[in-house]
Amino acid sequence: MMKIFNTQTRKKEEFVPIEEGKVRMYVCGPTVYNFIHIGNARPMIVFDTVRRYFEYKGYEVNYVSNFTDVDDKIIKKANEEGVTAAEIAARYTNACIEDMKGMNVMPATKHPKATEEIDEMIKLISILIDKGYAYEKNGTVFYRTRRFKDYGKLSGKNLDDLEAGSRIAVDDEKEDPMDFVLWKPKKEGEPFWESPWSEGRPGWHIECSAMSNKYLGKQIDIHAGGEDLIFPHHENEIAQSEAANGVEFSRYWMHNGFLNINNHKMSKSAGNFFTVKDIAEKYPLQVLRFFMLSAHYRSPLNFSDDLMEAAANSLDRICTAVFNLKHLEEAAADKDLTDDDKEYLHKLVEFIGKFEDAMDDDFNTADAISVIFEIVKLANQTLNSDSTKLLVTETRELIIKLCGVLGIICEKEEEILDEDIEKMIEERQQARKDRNFARADEIRDELLAKGIQLEDTREGVRWKRV
């Protein structure tokens, strides 16, 4: 029985999907105004792992994660660089996709972009106005927060307390200080779209409600993101979606804990702000993924060089075991199974059960990784060149399979030798002389895939391992 900690009820609940065998899951994606940072990476890795485990258990997962590609920060960056907001958004969306690939985050079933779903947002806002949950003032559309009786059910916040403690200046156009924006008129130099109320653009909260509604339906199984999104973003999504559709928006709400840097909050002003690309210069991004999964997703996670080094060493221990088993497999012989062999295979089956128990308990990846280490330990202590080949094969394949459920790649590539690199560089140089640039590019990409980076200089081709 799979259990999920539901933020809304503040307890673990048995997972029961809306439709048997299927999971509808929405995960809030990044605002693409810069390279994603390691705080953005945590929910990407965590909920990609949740998705992978559902698929491992036989579910068909419709996984939607958006890109917010229109926002004040995007517009500010565009103005600073003298380019369009669309250019900034496209640049950093592509960079994000590249980083996700490096972290082995699978592409979503659908990655909707806010700018491509404006009509859907206008349609949803119109429904809210017709139902009396929203109103227009001078081209701006506001949501009547107090009209939605269940407001605060996710975050546990009370509207009167929020109003009393609010430092936000009261907008004269609002009926109530706690109302929030669904649509706002354009300002000079901003991108805009036509709407029944003004030339303008949507508020942030309406985006996810509209895209979830379009691609997953009125009710979904799981809505997820970082815990910083609980209020106001996810609270406002509930208010919008449930007011418009008249049904519960999401059955389960999942939120990952905060990421700190050396026990301090990450911020540019503190000089402890790291992008995923920064980390990629020091570590393979598989190490970052392994590090993120080494703690329970709801726990706060502290990032430091020491902890990343420990993660790198731990991952290397698993990869080395798989590498050694591969070579042991070549030497091992096919033999009849002894009683000890049968007992060993029985232990492997028990490890699968322990792994699934950990993941069924609110996706406890830390305990799941511990099970993988138990298998590695058993293999190191038990298997050798005299072992029955079946045992070696089953062990290697099981480690790879369970790591794969976590999205961890644990197979080492055979390291390419220096003389082989030089031969390929010579072949590339000849291809360039023959003006066969397609082959030259092919060789460069082959080398890069093997961790060899080429640099063309006046003195010739230089290479380094990356």
C-alpha positions in Angstrom: 0.0 0.0 0.0 1.5 3.3 -1.1 1.2 6.2 1.3 1.7 9.9 0.6 2.0 12.8 3.1 -0.7 15.2 2.0 0.2 18.8 2.8 -3.5 19.7 3.0 -4.5 17.1 5.6 -1.0 17.1 7.3 -0.9 13.3 7.4 0.1 10.3 5.4 -2.8 8.9 3.3 -3.2 5.8 1.2 -2.8 6.7 -2.5 -6.1 6.0 -4.3 -6.1 7.4 -7.9 -9.1 9.0 -9.5 -8.8 6.5 -12.4 -7.5 3.0 -11.7 -4.0 2.5 -13.0 -3.5 6.1 -14.0 -1.9 9.1 -12.3 -2.6 12.8 -13.2 0.3 14.9 -11.8 1.1 18.6 -12.1 4.4 20.0 -10.9 5.0 23.8 -10.9 8.0 24.6 -13.1 10.5 27.4 -13.1 10.2 31.0 -14.2 12.7 31.2 -17.1 14.6 34.5 -16.5 18.0 33.0 -15.7 19.8 29.7 -15.3 18.0 27.4 -12.8 19.6 27.2 -9.4 20.0 24.1 -7.2 16.9 25.1 -5.2 14.9 24.7 -8.5 16.7 21.4 -9.1 15.3 19.8 -5.9 11.6 19.6 -6.9 12.6 18.6 -10.5 14.6 15.6 -9.2 12.2 14.7 -6.4 9.0 14.6 -8.4 10.7 13.1 -11.4 11.6 10.2 -9.0 8.0 10.1 -7.7 6.9 9.8 -11.3 9.5 7.1 -12.1 8.3 5.0 -9.1 4.7 5.2 -10.1 5.7 4.0 -13.6 7.8 1.2 -12.0 4.6 0.1 -10.1 2.7 -0.1 -13.4 0.8 3.2 -13.4 0.4 5.3 -16.5 1.5 8.8 -15.5 0.4 12.0 -17.2 3.0 14.4 -15.9 2.6 18.1 -16.6 5.2 20.7 -15.6 5.0 24.2 -17.0 7.5 27.0 -17.9 6.5 30.4 -16.8 7.8 32.4 -19.7 6.1 35.8 -19.1 6.9 37.5 -15.8 8.3 40.8 -14.3 11.7 39.3 -13.9 11.8 38.2 -17.6 10.7 41.6 -18.7 13.3 43.3 -16.5 16.1 41.1 -17.9 15.0 41.8 -21.4 15.0 45.5 -20.9 18.5 45.3 -19.4 19.8 43.4 -22.4 17.9 45.3 -25.0 16.2 42.2 -26.3 12.6 40.9 -26.3 11.1 39.0 -23.3 10.5 36.1 -25.7 14.2 35.9 -26.5 15.1 35.8 -22.8 12.4 33.1 -22.1 13.5 31.0 -25.0 17.2 31.2 -24.0 16.7 30.1 -20.4 14.0 27.5 -21.3 16.5 25.8 -23.5 19.2 26.1 -20.8 16.8 24.6 -18.3 16.0 21.6 -20.5 19.7 21.0 -20.9 20.2 21.1 -17.2 17.3 18.7 -16.7 18.8 16.3 -19.1 22.1 16.4 -17.2 20.2 15.6 -14.0 18.4 12.7 -15.8 15.1 14.4 -15.3 12.7 12.9 -17.8 10.8 15.3 -20.1 7.2 15.8 -18.9 4.3 14.4 -20.8 3.6 18.0 -21.5 5.7 21.2 -20.8 3.1 23.9 -21.4 4.4 27.5 -21.7 2.3 30.3 -20.2 2.5 32.5 -23.4 1.0 29.7 -25.4 -2.0 29.2 -23.1 -3.3 32.8 -22.8 -6.7 31.9 -24.3 -7.2 29.1 -21.7 -6.4 31.6 -18.9 -8.9 34.2 -20.4 -11.5 31.5 -20.6 -11.0 30.5 -16.9 -11.0 34.2 -15.7 -14.3 34.7 -17.6 -15.9 31.8 -15.8 -14.7 33.2 -12.4 -16.2 36.6 -13.3 -19.5 35.0 -14.4 -19.7 33.1 -11.1 -19.0 36.2 -9.0 -15.6 35.1 -7.8 -13.8 37.8 -9.8 -14.3 41.4 -10.8 -12.8 43.9 -13.2 -11.6 47.5 -12.3 -10.0 49.7 -15.0 -8.7 46.8 -17.0 -7.4 44.8 -14.0 -9.3 41.6 -12.9 -9.1 40.6 -9.2 -10.2 37.4 -7.4 -12.6 37.9 -4.5 -10.6 35.9 -1.9 -13.3 36.0 0.8 -15.9 34.7 -1.6 -14.1 31.3 -1.6 -15.1 29.9 1.8 -12.3 27.3 2.0 -9.5 29.8 1.4 -6.6 28.8 3.7 -7.3 25.0 3.8 -3.9 24.1 2.3 -1.7 26.6 4.2 -3.8 26.8 7.4 -3.7 30.6 7.1 -6.6 32.8 8.2 -7.6 35.7 6.0 -8.2 38.1 8.9 -4.8 37.3 10.4 -3.2 37.8 7.0 -4.9 41.1 6.5 -3.9 42.3 10.0 -0.2 41.3 9.5 0.0 42.4 5.9 2.6 45.0 4.9 1.3 45.2 1.4 0.0 48.6 0.4 -3.8 48.6 -0.1 -4.7 48.9 -3.8 -7.5 51.4 -4.1 -9.0 49.4 -6.9 -9.4 46.3 -4.8 -12.7 45.5 -3.0 -10.6 43.8 -0.3 -6.9 44.1 0.6 -6.6 40.3 0.3 -7.9 40.0 -3.3 -5.3 39.0 -5.8 -4.7 39.8 -9.5 -5.9 37.5 -12.3 -5.2 39.9 -15.2 -3.3 43.2 -15.4 -3.1 45.9 -18.1 0.1 46.4 -20.0 2.7 48.9 -19.1 5.0 50.7 -21.6 7.4 48.3 -23.3 5.8 45.1 -21.9 4.5 42.2 -24.0 0.7 42.0 -24.0 -2.3 40.1 -25.2 -5.8 41.1 -26.1 -8.5 40.3 -23.5 -12.1 41.4 -22.8 -10.8 43.6 -20.1 -7.6 45.2 -21.4 -4.5 44.7 -23.4 -2.3 43.0 -20.8 -1.1 39.8 -19.4 -2.2 37.2 -16.8 -1.3 37.1 -13.1 1.0 34.3 -12.1 -1.5 32.2 -10.1 -4.0 31.7 -12.9 -1.4 30.1 -15.2 -1.1 26.8 -13.4 -4.9 26.5 -12.8 -5.5 27.0 -16.5 -2.8 24.6 -17.7 -3.6 21.9 -15.3 -7.3 22.2 -16.2 -6.5 21.9 -19.9 -4.0 19.0 -19.9 -5.1 17.0 -16.9 -8.8 17.8 -16.4 -10.8 19.5 -13.6 -9.5 17.1 -10.9 -6.0 15.7 -10.6 -4.4 13.2 -8.4 -1.2 15.0 -7.3 -0.1 18.7 -7.3 3.5 19.2 -6.3 6.2 21.8 -5.9 8.6 23.4 -3.4 7.1 24.3 0.1 7.6 28.0 -0.7 4.7 27.6 -3.2 2.2 26.5 -0.5 1.2 30.1 0.1 0.1 32.0 -1.8 0.6 30.2 -5.1 -1.0 26.9 -4.4 -3.6 28.3 -2.1 -4.7 30.6 -4.8 -4.7 27.8 -7.4 -7.2 25.9 -5.2 -9.4 29.0 -4.9 -9.4 29.6 -8.6 -9.8 26.0 -9.8 -12.4 24.9 -7.3 -14.5 28.0 -7.7 -14.5 27.6 -11.5 -15.0 23.8 -11.6 -17.0 23.1 -8.5 -14.9 20.0 -7.6 -11.9 19.3 -5.4 -8.8 20.4 -7.4 -6.2 17.9 -6.3 -6.5 14.9 -4.1 -3.0 15.0 -2.8 -0.6 17.9 -2.3 3.2 17.2 -2.1 5.9 19.7 -1.2 9.6 19.3 -0.9 11.6 21.0 1.9 13.9 23.9 1.6 17.5 23.7 0.5 20.1 25.6 2.5 23.7 26.3 1.7 26.2 25.6 4.5 23.2 25.9 6.9 22.2 29.4 5.5 19.4 30.4 3.2 20.7 30.6 -0.4 20.8 34.2 -1.7 22.8 36.2 -4.2 23.5 38.9 -1.7 25.0 36.3 0.7 27.3 35.0 -2.1 26.1 31.5 -1.6 23.9 31.2 -4.8 24.7 28.3 -7.1 23.2 27.4 -10.4 23.0 23.9 -11.7 25.6 24.9 -14.3 27.9 26.1 -11.5 27.7 22.6 -9.9 28.2 20.9 -13.2 31.7 22.5 -13.4 32.7 20.6 -10.2 30.6 17.4 -10.2 28.7 15.2 -12.7 25.1 16.2 -12.3 24.3 12.5 -11.4 26.1 13.4 -8.1 23.7 16.3 -7.5 20.8 14.0 -8.2 22.2 11.3 -5.8 22.8 14.0 -3.1 19.2 15.4 -3.5 17.7 11.9 -3.0 20.0 11.0 0.0 17.5 12.8 2.3 13.7 12.5 2.5 12.1 15.0 0.2 10.1 16.7 2.9 13.2 17.3 5.1 15.3 20.5 4.9 18.4 19.7 3.0 21.8 21.3 3.6 24.2 21.7 0.7 28.0 21.9 1.2 31.1 20.8 -0.6 31.8 18.2 2.0 28.3 16.7 1.6 28.7 16.7 -2.2 32.1 15.0 -1.9 30.5 12.4 0.3 27.7 11.9 -2.2 30.2 11.6 -5.0 32.1 8.9 -3.1 28.9 7.0 -2.3 27.7 7.1 -5.9 31.1 5.9 -7.0 30.9 3.0 -4.6 27.7 1.8 -6.3 29.1 2.4 -9.8 32.3 0.6 -9.0 30.3 -2.4 -7.7 28.3 -2.5 -11.0 31.5 -2.2 -13.0 33.2 -5.0 -11.1 30.1 -7.2 -11.4 30.1 -6.7 -15.2 33.7 -8.0 -15.4 33.0 -10.8 -12.9 30.0 -11.8 -15.0 32.4 -12.4 -18.0 34.5 -14.7 -15.8 31.7 -16.5 -13.9 30.5 -19.9 -15.1 27.0 -21.3 -15.6 26.5 -23.9 -12.9 23.7 -25.6 -11.1 22.4 -23.6 -8.2 23.5 -24.8 -4.7 21.4 -24.3 -1.6 23.6 -21.3 -0.7 22.9 -19.8 -4.2 19.2 -20.2 -3.7 19.4 -18.5 -0.3 21.4 -15.6 -2.0 18.7 -15.2 -4.7 16.0 -15.2 -1.9 17.9 -12.3 -0.2 17.8 -10.4 -3.5 14.0 -10.8 -3.6 13.8 -9.6 0.0 15.8 -6.5 -0.9 13.3 -5.7 -3.6 10.6 -5.8 -0.9 12.6 -3.6 1.4 13.2 -1.1 -1.4 9.5 -1.0 -2.3 8.5 -0.6 1.4 10.7 2.5 1.6 9.3 4.0 -1.5 5.7 3.1 -0.7 6.2 5.0 2.6 5.9 8.5 1.2 8.8 8.0 -1.3 11.6 7.6 1.3 14.5 7.7 -1.2 17.1 7.8 1.7 16.0 4.4 2.9 15.7 3.1 -0.6 19.3 4.1 -1.3 20.3 2.3 1.9 18.8 -0.9 0.5 20.9 -0.5 -2.6 24.0 -0.3 -0.4 23.0 -3.4 1.4 22.9 -5.2 -2.0 26.3 -3.8 -2.9 27.7 -5.0 0.5 26.3 -8.5 0.0 27.8 -8.7 -3.5 31.2 -7.5 -2.3 31.2 -10.0 0.5 29.8 -13.0 -1.4 30.5 -13.0 -5.1 33.8 -13.9 -6.8 35.1 -15.5 -9.9 33.9 -18.9 -8.6 30.3 -17.7 -8.2 27.5 -19.0 -10.3 27.0 -16.6 -13.3 23.2 -16.3 -12.6 23.9 -14.8 -9.2 26.3 -12.2 -10.6 23.9 -11.2 -13.4 20.9 -11.0 -11.1 22.8 -8.8 -8.7 24.2 -6.4 -11.3 20.8 -6.1 -13.0 19.0 -5.5 -9.7 21.3 -2.7 -8.7 20.9 -1.1 -12.1 17.1 -1.5 -12.0 16.6 0.0 -8.5 19.0 2.8 -9.3 17.0 3.4 -12.5 13.8 3.8 -10.4 15.6 6.7 -8.6 16.8 8.0 -11.9 20.4 7.3 -10.9 22.8 6.1 -13.7 25.2 3.7 -12.1 26.9 2.1 -15.1 30.5 3.4 -15.6 31.6 3.9 -19.2 34.9 2.3 -20.1 37.5 5.1 -19.9 38.8 5.9 -23.3 42.6 5.6 -23.6 44.8 8.6 -24.6 46.0 6.9 -27.8 42.4 6.3 -28.9 41.6 9.9 -28.3 44.6 11.0 -30.4 43.5 8.6 -33.2 40.0 10.1 -33.2 41.4 13.6 -33.3 43.6 12.7 -36.3 40.5 11.3 -38.1 38.7 14.5 -37.3 41.5 16.6 -38.7 41.5 14.6 -41.9 37.7 14.9 -42.2 38.1 18.7 -41.9 40.8 18.7 -44.6 38.4 16.7 -46.8 35.7 19.2 -46.0 33.6 16.5 -44.5 32.5 18.7 -41.7 29.5 16.5 -40.7 31.9 13.7 -39.9 34.3 16.1 -38.0 31.4 17.3 -35.9 30.3 13.7 -35.3 33.7 12.8 -33.9 33.8 15.8 -31.7 30.3 14.9 -30.3 31.4 11.2 -29.8 34.4 12.4 -27.8 32.3 14.8 -25.7 29.9 12.0 -24.9 32.9 10.0 -23.6 33.9 13.0 -21.4 36.5 14.4 -23.7 36.3 18.1 -24.7 38.2 19.5 -27.7 39.5 23.0 -28.1 40.7 24.2 -31.5 43.6 26.6 -31.1 46.3 28.2 -33.3 48.8 25.6 -32.0 46.5 22.7 -32.8 43.8 20.7 -31.1 43.8 20.5 -27.3 41.7 18.1 -25.3 40.8 17.5 -21.7 38.7 15.1 -19.7 35.5 16.7 -18.3 
